[in-house]
């Protein structure tokens, strides 16, 4: 009985008071990329994959050109699924290829980058400030799905986004 207690008592479970604590811890292992660096990457010739980890409904309200939506909740299951990438008409990123992830403000992107690192992806970056920072810095370089926007109310549009 004592042996069982000792083994189960040695677990390394971590509990957080709030999501900000999780993000702070993830920042210890996650590399960040600024919007200016991402823009240079986009106009350069280096190969990279840009993933929007928001929900599809959030992506339609504004996104960085060339990004692919893979919501954070399904990222682990999709990133290495060759059938998914074939369906999207894209090559599945290799473990050593550059991947940039972003969300609305940055927190989900940081957690998504941590997840990708835990899955063995080596060249992963989270966009510092997320979509909101991109939208402010490059107001002419983003896309919206106007059809989707026309269907929503102003109140609904403002409510979209999360972290």
N, C-alpha and C positions, 0 to 999 in steps of 0.2 A: 504494500500500500504506500509506503513512504517513497519507494522508487518511482512509482507512478506520479506522485506529487512532484518530485524533483524534476522529472522529465517534462511534465506539463508546465511546471513553473519556470522553465528556462526558455520559454517562447519569446520571440522578439516582436511581439505585436505592439504597434504604435497606435495611440489614439490621439486625435486632434480635437481641439476645442472648436475649430471652425475651418472652413476651406482655405482661408488665408494662410494658416499654419502649414497646410499641405503644400501650397504653392511655394511658400518660403523654403521648405525643405527640398522641394523639387528643383528650385533654383541653384542648389548646391551642385547639381549634376547636369543641368541643362544649359546649353549654349544659346545665347540670344543673337538675333540679327536685327539691325535697325532698318527702318523703312528705306533710308537712302542706300544702304548696302543691298537690300532686296531689289531696289530699282536698278542698280548697277548690274546685278546678277541677271535681271530680266532683259536688259539691253545687250548683255554680253553673249558669249558663245558657250559658256559652261552649261553642261546638262544638269538639271535639277528637277525635282518634283515639288509642286506647291499644293498643299492640302489645306482646305478650309474645314476646320473641325466643328463648325457650327451646324445646326440643323438645316435641312434644305430650305425651309421656310425663311430662315434668317439670311441665307446666301442670296436668295432672289432679290432682297432689298438693296443689295450692293455687295460687290465682291471684286477681288483683285483679278485682272485678266490672266487666264491660263491656269487658274486654280480649279481643283477638283474637290467636290464635297464628299467628305467621309466623316460623318458625325463621330465625335469622340467616343460615344457609347458603342460604336461598332468598329472602331479603328483596329483593334487587336485582331479581329476576326476577318477583316477585309485586306489589310495591308499585304499579307502574304498569300492571298487567294488569286491565283493566276486567272481563273475564270472571270473574276470581277474586272481585272485589268483588261482582259481581252474584250469583254463586253463594252468597256469604256473606250476601246480603241487605242489603248496606251500600253506601254511596256511596264511591267511590274518593277518597282525600284529594287535594286540589289542592296544588300546590307551595307555596302561601302559607298553608295551614291548619296549625293546631297539631297536632303529633304527639308523643306521649310513648312512649318505648320502655323496656322493663325486662327484666331477666334475674334470675337468682337473687341475685347479690351486687352486680352493677353493671358488671363489666368488659365482658361481651358487649353490654350495653345501650349502653355508651359507644362501642364499635366500630360498633354498628349505627347509632347516631345520626350518627357520622362518615360512614358510607356514605350515609345519606339526604341529608346535606348535600352530599356529592359528586355526588349525583344531582339536585341543584337544589332540594331541599326547604328552605325558609327558616326555618320556625318549629318546630324539632325540639329535643326535650329528652330526656336520659337520666335515669332515676330514680336519684337518689343512694342507694346502699345496696341497690337492687334489691328483689326480692320479700321477702328476709329482713328488711330494715328495715321494710317495710310490715307484714309479719306480726307483728312485735314491737310496732310502734307502734299498729296497729289490729287487735288480735287478734279482734275481733268482725266485722270488715268484710273478709272474704275468703271465697272459696268453694272447695270441694273436690268432686271427683267421687267420691262415696262408693263407687260401684260399682267404680271402678278401684282405689280404696284397698283394698277388701275382697279383691281378687284378688292383691294383692302381700304379700310378707312384710315384717316390720318391718325386717329387714336391707336389703331392696331399697329400701324407702321412704327410709331414711337415705342410701343411696348416690346417690339421684337429685339432680341439681342442677348440678354443675359450677361454673363461675365466676359 
